[in-house]
């Protein structure tokens, strides 16, 4: 009688058992293209960081527009002194872009869409 029960159980697929392997995630096709923008974004962050150009390069348009508007409006109302904080943020972010590994860069700025620092 036990053999019949075991035989019936063997005919049914077992959940979570067997030699099933979890599907491996293949690298995204645009990974290499996005990581290729790392150097351009880093250099623009260092040189033109106050204008948010480096964020436009990475496709982070909302933070880029915020940086651009803050730089322009603060620059007008403070005779150019208001651009200094945005330039410092751009400098720091440019250095961070250039010092990150390709995997960390892709994960943070493409997958997680990290906008600031």
N, C-alpha and C positions, 0 to 999 in steps of 0.2 A: 504494500500500500504506500509506503514511503517512497519507493522508487517511482511510482506513478505520479506522486505529487512533485518530486524533483524533476521528472521528465516534463511535466506541464510547465514548471517554472523555467526550465531551460529553453523552452520554445518562445518565451516572451522576451523581448529585448530588456536588458537591465539598464536602469537609469544610472548614468555616471560610471558604468563599469566598462570593461572591455579595453581595447587598445586605442580608443579614440584620443586624438591629440587636439589640443586647443589650437584654433587657427592662429597662425603667426601673422602679426601685422607687418605688411610690407612697407618699406619706407615710402613716404608720400612722393609722388612724382615731381612736385615742385620744391622738394627739400633742397636739392643742389642749387636750384635757381635762387631760392630765398637766401641760402647761406652765402651765395655769391655777392649778395648786396651788403654783406656785413662790413666789408672794407669801405665801400662808398658811404654807407651810413655812419660809420665811425669817423671818417675824415670830415664829413659834412657836420657831424655833431661837434667836433673840435673847432672847426673853422667858422661855421655858420650856425652854431647851436642855438643862438638866441632867436632865430627865425623859424626853428622847428623843421628845417629841411630834412634832417635825418629821419624824422618820424614820417614825413611824406614818402620817403624812399621805402620804408618798411610797410607802408600801407596803413599806418595808424593815424588816420585823418583827424579824428576828434582831438587827440592831444596835440597834433601838429597845428591845427587851427587855433587852439587855445594859446599855444606858445606864440604863434604869429600875432594874434590879436593883442595879447598882453604886451608883447615887445613893442608893437606899433603904438598902442595907446599909452603905455607907460613912457615910451620914448618921447612922445609928443608933449605930455604933461609934465615931464621932469627934465626936459632938455637933454634927453639921451641917457640919463642915469638909470632909468627904469629898465633898460635893456640888460644891465649888468647881471641881475639875478637869473634871468633866462639864459644868458650866455654861460653862466657858471653851471646851470643845470645841463645845458647842451654839452659843455666840456666834459662833465662827469659821465654823462651817458655815452659820449663818443669813446671815451677811454674804456668804459665797461663793455661796449660792443666789441672793441678790438681785443680785449683780454679774455673774453669768454671762449670756451671751446665751441666748435660748430654744433655739437649736439645740444649743449645748454642754450646757445643762441637761438636755435630753431625751436626748442621746447618753450622757451620763455616768450619769444616775440612773435612766433607764428601760431603755435598751438594754444598757448595761454593768452596771447594778445596782450601782454603786459605793457601798459602805456607809460608808466613812469618808473624810472630807476629800475 
